Amino acid sequence: MARNRGIMSEKLKEEIAKELGVYDVVKNRGWGDVTSRDCGNMVAKAIEIAERSIDKAK
């Protein structure tokens, strides 16, 4: 099964990482060193942003 990559733009990922305080890890060591918990928090934040976007469109 093919994996979907690039669904979230790099810019959005970086903005969320900055907001959650993990951007220094990304900048200094790369996405591979971001903890699973922080990645989960980033996904939750992205979903929150998407839901707000949908609500505004209604």
Secondary structure as GFF3:
##gff-version 3
##sequence-region A 1 58
A	DSSP	alpha_helix	10	20	.	.	.	ID=ss1
A	DSSP	alpha_helix	23	29	.	.	.	ID=ss2
A	DSSP	three_ten_helix	31	33	.	.	.	ID=ss3
A	DSSP	alpha_helix	36	57	.	.	.	ID=ss4
###
